[in-house]
Amino acid sequence: QVQLVESGGGLVQAGGSLRLSCAASGRSFSTRTTMAWFRQVPGKEREFVAAIRWSAGSTYYADSVKYRFIISRDSAKNTVYLQMNGLKPEDTAVYYCAASRFYYSSYYASSQYDYWGQGTQVTVSS
């Protein structure tokens, strides 16, 4: 079993920055694990934000956050981060950390992930 715990959310002004953390425990990750960040606002589908291949560190981003957000990992700490820069009001959402047991090419699909954190609120004011 894997437990994921997000932290780092909060309230910031437009143009500001936040750093989200997701700490994983319970199991070690395999070379096929992908970890990702998704976000969701009320009434909308969960939206892919960024993903990272655990073994190689390859990263992927949604077009809406590319060049502003950076996903990274600390293998020794079993932790994935999301550095969010140049935040916009439309970034406001609950951000969820996710992890997959196996390798999937469709890293952007929430259905491919097996474990989810509880979410952390990010609010960006105008």
Secondary structure, DSSP 8 states (H G I E B T S, - for coil): --EEEEE--EEEETT--EEEEEEEESS---TT-EEEEEEE-TTS--EEEEEEETTT--EEE-TTTTTTEEEEEEGGGTEEEEEE-S--GGG-EEEEEEE-SS--S-TT-GGG--EE---EEEEEE-
